[in-house]
Amino acid sequence: MIFGHIEIADGTRISTNTLITKSLAKPGTYTSALPFSEHETWQRNAVHLRHLDKLVERIKQLERKVAELERKP
């Protein structure tokens, strides 16, 4: 999906169902729905998304530990 009158660099590849809302000056492969990103970035983020719940829990635990350490004299 491409919205508006925008320019896309020669050699750019856009994966299916990728929403493009602004011009792409740098050639490459772009993937995702919202927001679009370079393909390599999208792949890394897709892997992270699979583990997002675990990462959130780890952050909460670390925040609790930091809060405990800050309360100690």
Backbone atoms as SQL, in Angstrom:
CREATE TABLE atoms (id INTEGER PRIMARY KEY, chain TEXT, resi INTEGER, resn TEXT, atom TEXT, x REAL, y REAL, z REAL);
INSERT INTO atoms VALUES
  (1, 'A', 1, 'MET', 'N', 0.842, -1.163, 0.000),
  (2, 'A', 1, 'MET', 'CA', 0.000, 0.000, 0.000),
  (3, 'A', 1, 'MET', 'C', 0.894, 1.235, 0.000),
  (4, 'A', 2, 'ILE', 'N', 0.658, 2.107, -0.932),
  (5, 'A', 2, 'ILE', 'CA', 1.444, 3.332, -1.047),
  (6, 'A', 2, 'ILE', 'C', 0.479, 4.505, -1.022),
  (7, 'A', 3, 'PHE', 'N', 0.666, 5.400, -0.048),
  (8, 'A', 3, 'PHE', 'CA', -0.222, 6.558, 0.102),
  (9, 'A', 3, 'PHE', 'C', 0.454, 7.824, -0.396),
  (10, 'A', 4, 'GLY', 'N', -0.277, 8.585, -1.176),
  (11, 'A', 4, 'GLY', 'CA', 0.183, 9.897, -1.595),
  (12, 'A', 4, 'GLY', 'C', 1.109, 9.840, -2.795),
  (13, 'A', 5, 'HIS', 'N', 1.541, 10.999, -3.178),
  (14, 'A', 5, 'HIS', 'CA', 2.473, 11.135, -4.295),
  (15, 'A', 5, 'HIS', 'C', 3.875, 11.175, -3.703),
  (16, 'A', 6, 'ILE', 'N', 4.542, 10.044, -3.748),
  (17, 'A', 6, 'ILE', 'CA', 5.860, 9.935, -3.133),
  (18, 'A', 6, 'ILE', 'C', 6.843, 9.394, -4.156),
  (19, 'A', 7, 'GLU', 'N', 8.103, 9.493, -3.836),
  (20, 'A', 7, 'GLU', 'CA', 9.161, 8.960, -4.692),
  (21, 'A', 7, 'GLU', 'C', 9.781, 7.752, -4.017),
  (22, 'A', 8, 'ILE', 'N', 10.072, 6.733, -4.825),
  (23, 'A', 8, 'ILE', 'CA', 10.694, 5.503, -4.327),
  (24, 'A', 8, 'ILE', 'C', 11.958, 5.267, -5.134),
  (25, 'A', 9, 'ALA', 'N', 13.085, 5.105, -4.452),
  (26, 'A', 9, 'ALA', 'CA', 14.385, 4.943, -5.109),
  (27, 'A', 9, 'ALA', 'C', 14.392, 3.718, -6.015),
  (28, 'A', 10, 'ASP', 'N', 15.091, 3.831, -7.147),
  (29, 'A', 10, 'ASP', 'CA', 15.261, 2.686, -8.039),
  (30, 'A', 10, 'ASP', 'C', 15.891, 1.536, -7.264),
  (31, 'A', 11, 'GLY', 'N', 15.475, 0.330, -7.569),
  (32, 'A', 11, 'GLY', 'CA', 16.030, -0.846, -6.918),
  (33, 'A', 11, 'GLY', 'C', 15.398, -1.168, -5.576),
  (34, 'A', 12, 'THR', 'N', 14.398, -0.408, -5.162),
  (35, 'A', 12, 'THR', 'CA', 13.724, -0.643, -3.885),
  (36, 'A', 12, 'THR', 'C', 12.729, -1.788, -4.029),
  (37, 'A', 13, 'ARG', 'N', 12.720, -2.675, -3.043),
  (38, 'A', 13, 'ARG', 'CA', 11.752, -3.772, -3.003),
  (39, 'A', 13, 'ARG', 'C', 10.852, -3.548, -1.793),
  (40, 'A', 14, 'ILE', 'N', 9.554, -3.699, -2.003),
  (41, 'A', 14, 'ILE', 'CA', 8.578, -3.509, -0.936),
  (42, 'A', 14, 'ILE', 'C', 7.792, -4.803, -0.797),
  (43, 'A', 15, 'SER', 'N', 7.843, -5.397, 0.397),
  (44, 'A', 15, 'SER', 'CA', 7.134, -6.652, 0.643),
  (45, 'A', 15, 'SER', 'C', 5.622, -6.411, 0.650),
  (46, 'A', 16, 'THR', 'N', 4.884, -7.471, 0.402),
  (47, 'A', 16, 'THR', 'CA', 3.423, -7.369, 0.393),
  (48, 'A', 16, 'THR', 'C', 2.896, -6.844, 1.715),
  (49, 'A', 17, 'ASN', 'N', 1.812, -6.109, 1.648),
  (50, 'A', 17, 'ASN', 'CA', 1.124, -5.533, 2.809),
  (51, 'A', 17, 'ASN', 'C', 1.960, -4.531, 3.590),
  (52, 'A', 18, 'THR', 'N', 2.983, -3.987, 2.972),
  (53, 'A', 18, 'THR', 'CA', 3.786, -2.960, 3.623),
  (54, 'A', 18, 'THR', 'C', 3.158, -1.608, 3.336),
  (55, 'A', 19, 'LEU', 'N', 2.937, -0.830, 4.362),
  (56, 'A', 19, 'LEU', 'CA', 2.341, 0.485, 4.221),
  (57, 'A', 19, 'LEU', 'C', 3.458, 1.512, 4.059),
  (58, 'A', 20, 'ILE', 'N', 3.479, 2.191, 2.929),
  (59, 'A', 20, 'ILE', 'CA', 4.481, 3.220, 2.650),
  (60, 'A', 20, 'ILE', 'C', 3.783, 4.574, 2.718),
  (61, 'A', 21, 'THR', 'N', 4.237, 5.431, 3.641),
  (62, 'A', 21, 'THR', 'CA', 3.575, 6.720, 3.846),
  (63, 'A', 21, 'THR', 'C', 4.459, 7.911, 3.498),
  (64, 'A', 22, 'LYS', 'N', 5.721, 7.646, 3.159),
  (65, 'A', 22, 'LYS', 'CA', 6.613, 8.743, 2.766),
  (66, 'A', 22, 'LYS', 'C', 7.609, 8.219, 1.748),
  (67, 'A', 23, 'SER', 'N', 8.299, 9.126, 1.099),
  (68, 'A', 23, 'SER', 'CA', 9.260, 8.757, 0.064),
  (69, 'A', 23, 'SER', 'C', 10.389, 7.911, 0.638),
  (70, 'A', 24, 'LEU', 'N', 10.918, 7.017, -0.199),
  (71, 'A', 24, 'LEU', 'CA', 12.035, 6.159, 0.184),
  (72, 'A', 24, 'LEU', 'C', 13.223, 6.542, -0.693),
  (73, 'A', 25, 'ALA', 'N', 14.141, 7.301, -0.118),
  (74, 'A', 25, 'ALA', 'CA', 15.295, 7.781, -0.876),
  (75, 'A', 25, 'ALA', 'C', 16.392, 6.731, -0.967),
  (76, 'A', 26, 'LYS', 'N', 16.440, 5.821, -0.011),
  (77, 'A', 26, 'LYS', 'CA', 17.499, 4.813, 0.039),
  (78, 'A', 26, 'LYS', 'C', 16.960, 3.489, -0.498),
  (79, 'A', 27, 'PRO', 'N', 17.581, 2.943, -1.561),
  (80, 'A', 27, 'PRO', 'CA', 17.110, 1.653, -2.073),
  (81, 'A', 27, 'PRO', 'C', 17.331, 0.542, -1.058),
  (82, 'A', 28, 'GLY', 'N', 16.504, -0.468, -1.113),
  (83, 'A', 28, 'GLY', 'CA', 16.604, -1.605, -0.210),
  (84, 'A', 28, 'GLY', 'C', 15.290, -2.339, -0.212),
  (85, 'A', 29, 'THR', 'N', 15.150, -3.262, 0.715),
  (86, 'A', 29, 'THR', 'CA', 13.911, -4.004, 0.873),
  (87, 'A', 29, 'THR', 'C', 13.233, -3.512, 2.141),
  (88, 'A', 30, 'TYR', 'N', 11.965, -3.148, 2.037),
  (89, 'A', 30, 'TYR', 'CA', 11.202, -2.637, 3.167),
  (90, 'A', 30, 'TYR', 'C', 10.042, -3.580, 3.444),
  (91, 'A', 31, 'THR', 'N', 9.819, -3.860, 4.723),
  (92, 'A', 31, 'THR', 'CA', 8.822, -4.843, 5.133),
  (93, 'A', 31, 'THR', 'C', 8.104, -4.353, 6.377),
  (94, 'A', 32, 'SER', 'N', 6.827, -4.605, 6.467),
  (95, 'A', 32, 'SER', 'CA', 5.988, -4.408, 7.645),
  (96, 'A', 32, 'SER', 'C', 4.752, -3.623, 7.271),
  (97, 'A', 33, 'ALA', 'N', 3.833, -3.566, 8.186),
  (98, 'A', 33, 'ALA', 'CA', 2.606, -2.815, 7.925),
  (99, 'A', 33, 'ALA', 'C', 2.721, -1.414, 8.505),
  (100, 'A', 34, 'LEU', 'N', 2.931, -1.318, 9.792),
  (101, 'A', 34, 'LEU', 'CA', 3.079, -0.015, 10.433),
  (102, 'A', 34, 'LEU', 'C', 4.181, -0.076, 11.442),
  (103, 'A', 35, 'PRO', 'N', 5.143, 0.711, 11.422),
  (104, 'A', 35, 'PRO', 'CA', 5.618, 1.479, 10.284),
  (105, 'A', 35, 'PRO', 'C', 6.519, 0.605, 9.423),
  (106, 'A', 36, 'PHE', 'N', 6.785, 1.008, 8.224),
  (107, 'A', 36, 'PHE', 'CA', 7.700, 0.240, 7.381),
  (108, 'A', 36, 'PHE', 'C', 9.115, 0.416, 7.888),
  (109, 'A', 37, 'SER', 'N', 9.972, -0.517, 7.540),
  (110, 'A', 37, 'SER', 'CA', 11.373, -0.437, 7.942),
  (111, 'A', 37, 'SER', 'C', 12.197, -1.230, 6.944),
  (112, 'A', 38, 'GLU', 'N', 13.512, -1.060, 7.023),
  (113, 'A', 38, 'GLU', 'CA', 14.377, -1.860, 6.169),
  (114, 'A', 38, 'GLU', 'C', 14.209, -3.323, 6.548),
  (115, 'A', 39, 'HIS', 'N', 14.331, -4.197, 5.592),
  (116, 'A', 39, 'HIS', 'CA', 14.044, -5.613, 5.786),
  (117, 'A', 39, 'HIS', 'C', 14.865, -6.230, 6.920),
  (118, 'A', 40, 'GLU', 'N', 16.164, -5.922, 6.976),
  (119, 'A', 40, 'GLU', 'CA', 17.018, -6.504, 8.018),
  (120, 'A', 40, 'GLU', 'C', 16.541, -6.069, 9.402),
  (121, 'A', 41, 'THR', 'N', 16.152, -4.810, 9.539),
  (122, 'A', 41, 'THR', 'CA', 15.623, -4.307, 10.803),
  (123, 'A', 41, 'THR', 'C', 14.336, -5.020, 11.154),
  (124, 'A', 42, 'TRP', 'N', 13.465, -5.201, 10.173),
  (125, 'A', 42, 'TRP', 'CA', 12.197, -5.891, 10.394),
  (126, 'A', 42, 'TRP', 'C', 12.446, -7.324, 10.873),
  (127, 'A', 43, 'GLN', 'N', 13.409, -8.008, 10.247),
  (128, 'A', 43, 'GLN', 'CA', 13.694, -9.387, 10.648),
  (129, 'A', 43, 'GLN', 'C', 14.160, -9.450, 12.096),
  (130, 'A', 44, 'ARG', 'N', 15.065, -8.555, 12.487),
  (131, 'A', 44, 'ARG', 'CA', 15.537, -8.539, 13.884),
  (132, 'A', 44, 'ARG', 'C', 14.382, -8.266, 14.838),
  (133, 'A', 45, 'ASN', 'N', 13.537, -7.295, 14.485),
  (134, 'A', 45, 'ASN', 'CA', 12.408, -6.957, 15.350),
  (135, 'A', 45, 'ASN', 'C', 11.395, -8.092, 15.422),
  (136, 'A', 46, 'ALA', 'N', 11.199, -8.820, 14.336),
  (137, 'A', 46, 'ALA', 'CA', 10.270, -9.947, 14.349),
  (138, 'A', 46, 'ALA', 'C', 10.731, -11.007, 15.341),
  (139, 'A', 47, 'VAL', 'N', 12.021, -11.244, 15.404),
  (140, 'A', 47, 'VAL', 'CA', 12.564, -12.201, 16.373),
  (141, 'A', 47, 'VAL', 'C', 12.339, -11.681, 17.793),
  (142, 'A', 48, 'HIS', 'N', 12.591, -10.400, 18.010),
  (143, 'A', 48, 'HIS', 'CA', 12.384, -9.818, 19.343),
  (144, 'A', 48, 'HIS', 'C', 10.923, -9.882, 19.754),
  (145, 'A', 49, 'LEU', 'N', 10.019, -9.678, 18.821),
  (146, 'A', 49, 'LEU', 'CA', 8.598, -9.702, 19.147),
  (147, 'A', 49, 'LEU', 'C', 8.156, -11.055, 19.687),
  (148, 'A', 50, 'ARG', 'N', 8.778, -12.110, 19.201),
  (149, 'A', 50, 'ARG', 'CA', 8.434, -13.444, 19.705),
  (150, 'A', 50, 'ARG', 'C', 8.736, -13.589, 21.187),
  (151, 'A', 51, 'HIS', 'N', 9.699, -12.816, 21.674),
  (152, 'A', 51, 'HIS', 'CA', 10.143, -12.910, 23.066),
  (153, 'A', 51, 'HIS', 'C', 9.737, -11.688, 23.881),
  (154, 'A', 52, 'LEU', 'N', 8.842, -10.890, 23.362),
  (155, 'A', 52, 'LEU', 'CA', 8.482, -9.631, 24.007),
  (156, 'A', 52, 'LEU', 'C', 7.938, -9.833, 25.417),
  (157, 'A', 53, 'ASP', 'N', 7.061, -10.798, 25.623),
  (158, 'A', 53, 'ASP', 'CA', 6.504, -11.024, 26.962),
  (159, 'A', 53, 'ASP', 'C', 7.596, -11.351, 27.978),
  (160, 'A', 54, 'LYS', 'N', 8.544, -12.187, 27.580),
  (161, 'A', 54, 'LYS', 'CA', 9.645, -12.535, 28.483),
  (162, 'A', 54, 'LYS', 'C', 10.505, -11.308, 28.779),
  (163, 'A', 55, 'LEU', 'N', 10.756, -10.492, 27.773),
  (164, 'A', 55, 'LEU', 'CA', 11.571, -9.290, 27.969),
  (165, 'A', 55, 'LEU', 'C', 10.880, -8.302, 28.900),
  (166, 'A', 56, 'VAL', 'N', 9.577, -8.151, 28.747),
  (167, 'A', 56, 'VAL', 'CA', 8.829, -7.250, 29.625),
  (168, 'A', 56, 'VAL', 'C', 8.926, -7.724, 31.064),
  (169, 'A', 57, 'GLU', 'N', 8.777, -9.010, 31.283),
  (170, 'A', 57, 'GLU', 'CA', 8.861, -9.549, 32.643),
  (171, 'A', 57, 'GLU', 'C', 10.260, -9.335, 33.225),
  (172, 'A', 58, 'ARG', 'N', 11.293, -9.548, 32.416),
  (173, 'A', 58, 'ARG', 'CA', 12.668, -9.329, 32.901),
  (174, 'A', 58, 'ARG', 'C', 12.884, -7.871, 33.274),
  (175, 'A', 59, 'ILE', 'N', 12.352, -6.956, 32.490),
  (176, 'A', 59, 'ILE', 'CA', 12.498, -5.527, 32.791),
  (177, 'A', 59, 'ILE', 'C', 11.792, -5.192, 34.097),
  (178, 'A', 60, 'LYS', 'N', 10.606, -5.721, 34.292),
  (179, 'A', 60, 'LYS', 'CA', 9.877, -5.476, 35.543),
  (180, 'A', 60, 'LYS', 'C', 10.668, -5.982, 36.744),
  (181, 'A', 61, 'GLN', 'N', 11.256, -7.173, 36.617),
  (182, 'A', 61, 'GLN', 'CA', 12.054, -7.729, 37.710),
  (183, 'A', 61, 'GLN', 'C', 13.264, -6.845, 37.994),
  (184, 'A', 62, 'LEU', 'N', 13.934, -6.401, 36.944),
  (185, 'A', 62, 'LEU', 'CA', 15.096, -5.529, 37.123),
  (186, 'A', 62, 'LEU', 'C', 14.704, -4.202, 37.759),
  (187, 'A', 63, 'GLU', 'N', 13.562, -3.658, 37.364),
  (188, 'A', 63, 'GLU', 'CA', 13.103, -2.403, 37.960),
  (189, 'A', 63, 'GLU', 'C', 12.816, -2.582, 39.446),
  (190, 'A', 64, 'ARG', 'N', 12.239, -3.730, 39.826),
  (191, 'A', 64, 'ARG', 'CA', 11.990, -3.998, 41.239),
  (192, 'A', 64, 'ARG', 'C', 13.311, -4.089, 42.011),
  (193, 'A', 65, 'LYS', 'N', 14.295, -4.769, 41.431),
  (194, 'A', 65, 'LYS', 'CA', 15.600, -4.898, 42.096),
  (195, 'A', 65, 'LYS', 'C', 16.275, -3.539, 42.256),
  (196, 'A', 66, 'VAL', 'N', 16.205, -2.719, 41.222),
  (197, 'A', 66, 'VAL', 'CA', 16.799, -1.382, 41.298),
  (198, 'A', 66, 'VAL', 'C', 16.103, -0.559, 42.375),
  (199, 'A', 67, 'ALA', 'N', 14.781, -0.639, 42.422),
  (200, 'A', 67, 'ALA', 'CA', 14.026, 0.103, 43.441),
  (201, 'A', 67, 'ALA', 'C', 14.426, -0.353, 44.842),
  (202, 'A', 68, 'GLU', 'N', 14.607, -1.661, 45.032),
  (203, 'A', 68, 'GLU', 'CA', 15.040, -2.173, 46.330),
  (204, 'A', 68, 'GLU', 'C', 16.422, -1.648, 46.686),
  (205, 'A', 69, 'LEU', 'N', 17.340, -1.649, 45.745),
  (206, 'A', 69, 'LEU', 'CA', 18.692, -1.160, 46.000),
  (207, 'A', 69, 'LEU', 'C', 18.695, 0.327, 46.311),
  (208, 'A', 70, 'GLU', 'N', 17.835, 1.076, 45.675),
  (209, 'A', 70, 'GLU', 'CA', 17.779, 2.522, 45.927),
  (210, 'A', 70, 'GLU', 'C', 17.211, 2.827, 47.316),
  (211, 'A', 71, 'ARG', 'N', 16.375, 1.950, 47.842),
  (212, 'A', 71, 'ARG', 'CA', 15.798, 2.157, 49.179),
  (213, 'A', 71, 'ARG', 'C', 16.791, 1.840, 50.293),
  (214, 'A', 72, 'LYS', 'N', 17.781, 1.000, 50.009),
  (215, 'A', 72, 'LYS', 'CA', 18.757, 0.617, 51.042),
  (216, 'A', 72, 'LYS', 'C', 19.727, 1.769, 51.276),
  (217, 'A', 73, 'PRO', 'N', 20.062, 1.985, 52.579),
  (218, 'A', 73, 'PRO', 'CA', 21.022, 3.070, 52.907),
  (219, 'A', 73, 'PRO', 'C', 22.435, 2.764, 52.506);
